[in-house]
Amino acid sequence: MNFDFSDREEAFRKEVRGWLEANLPDDLRGRAFAASRADRDEVKKLRAWQRRMCEAGYVGLDWPREFGGRGATIVEMVILYQEMARAESPQLVNRGGVSMLGPTLMKYGAAAASPVEDPHGRRALVPGILGAERGLRSRESPDARRARRR
């Protein structure tokens, strides 16, 4: 079994490494989200960093292209995380949304996420979860909210 990275994977590693070297602010190196939850200014910086990563296509990298990702392989995801660790980049602020909520909505609820804006729910799903906007707007009906509260 060959465990070496392919030429394409090494090219991707070089791309990510170069981007992180050029874009990761020095004041965020070595900063983890979990260590800064109580500091609003720090969270703002981390959100801005995630937005920057999103704009470069590194947040939701493994998401299908039609949902704003690149359709990356698991190996590419490993490379991204290896390079983020090497550069001492902070983790994503809403990594649970990117890794669990987004894929769940893509599979089971994306069409209902924003039927007015986009029949596939992409415009509502991608910005809020990937980090281009602060959060998602609820499309839950008032009756559903009342029922959930009971």
Secondary structure, DSSP 8 states (H G I E B T S, - for coil): ---S--HHHHHHHHHHHHHHHHHS-GGGTT--GGGGTT-HHHHHHHHHHHHHHHHTT-SSTTS-GGGTS----HHHHHHHHHHHHHTT----TTHHIIIIIHHHIIIIIHHHH-TTT-TT-HHHHHHHHHTSSS-------HHHHHHHH-
